[in-house]
Amino acid sequence: MITIIQIILILFAVFAWSRAGLRIKDKEIGVGEFAFWSVIWIGVIIFASLPGILEWISKIFGIARPTDFAVYIGIIVLFYLVFRAYVNLDKQSKEITRLVREIAIKKKK
């Protein structure tokens, strides 16, 4: 029997996946990013639809409770996303510094 939380998770994942689809259509994200988000949202749909799969996978990894496994995976994904955001922020900061120097040199001449 499907529960309310499963319905909410599935609906949210479908909505989020559709947003990723719109972003790739508008060329705001690349194919790699779309593939990453597709794996995430399809995984959420599968695990919400078939919770027994999550239990089976958690046992393979030696984790007693499927909920713990889902939390571990969530934390890993969040760390990855924070790392990506940090890399992008550092890259933007360096680019802004380069542009400001370039503009300052042009104004000086």
Sequence and secondary structure as in RCSB ss.txt:
>XXXX:A:sequence
MITIIQIILILFAVFAWSRAGLRIKDKEIGVGEFAFWSVIWIGVIIFASLPGILEWISKIFGIARPTDFAVYIGI
IVLFYLVFRAYVNLDKQSKEITRLVREIAIKKKK
>XXXX:A:secstr
   HHHHHHHHHHHHHHHHHHHHHHTTSS HHHHHHHHHHHHHHHHHHH HHHHHHHHHHTT S HHHHHHHHHH
HHHHHHHHHHHHHHHHHHHHHHHHHHHHHHHHH 
